[in-house]
Amino acid sequence: MGRVPALHAADELLKPALDRAIAATEPPDADAPLVALAMTLAGTLDRMSRAERRAMLGQTAPQLLRGLVELDRRAARRVKPVKRPPSRLDEMRSARAASDARRGWRM
């Protein structure tokens, strides 16, 4: 006879929250293995009873966290920096650097 998954309140489940978070980052196909691993770990934790979760959390949560951190790093690398016009402070720094260079001063 198979093991019956534990019942949890919907706000205690990791997989639905992970689904929303991953959808928000829009990972490319290259991240599919990492996404699959994170989803498997979250689903496994969701099926455990509270006692099993407490016993296994120290082993599975760090792996899940490492996967999520890596997905976040990859998403951050995909974001292009926003070009902005130089501010007045940038202009003043540039003028000061040019002035110092003409005088032969180094900072």
Residue pairs with C-beta under 8 A, 6 or more apart in sequence:
5 46
5 47
6 47
6 48
6 49
6 50
6 52
8 46
8 50
10 16
13 46
14 42
14 43
14 45
14 46
14 64
15 39
15 42
15 43
15 46
18 38
18 39
18 42
18 68
19 39
21 68
22 35
22 38
22 39
22 71
25 71
25 72
25 75
26 75
27 34
27 35
27 71
27 74
27 75
28 78
31 71
31 74
34 67
34 70
34 71
34 74
35 71
37 63
37 67
38 64
38 67
38 68
38 71
41 60
41 63
41 64
41 67
42 64
44 60
45 53
45 56
45 57
45 60
45 61
45 64
48 56
86 94
100 106
100 107
